[in-house]
Amino acid sequence: MPSKSPTKSKFKGGGLYANINAKRERISEGSGEKMRKTGSKGAPTKQDFVESAKTAKKKTGGAAKKSCW
């Protein structure tokens, strides 16, 4: 039975960013998986990132914000 990835616990409730980081960890451990190319079927779109950024939480809590500089 696969264990939970420690990355999933960094982001509240999982989601897009947690899934991406968990996959990167599996790839670095030698799983043989590859990240999908931009625009390929099943890959996250720009709109997916826009929507997930609205609800993304920092590791320590609080809403993620764009820099105003």
Secondary structure, DSSP 8 states (H G I E B T S, - for coil): -----TTGGGSTT--HHHHHHHHHHHHHTT-------TTSTTS--HHHHHHHHHH-B-TTSSB------
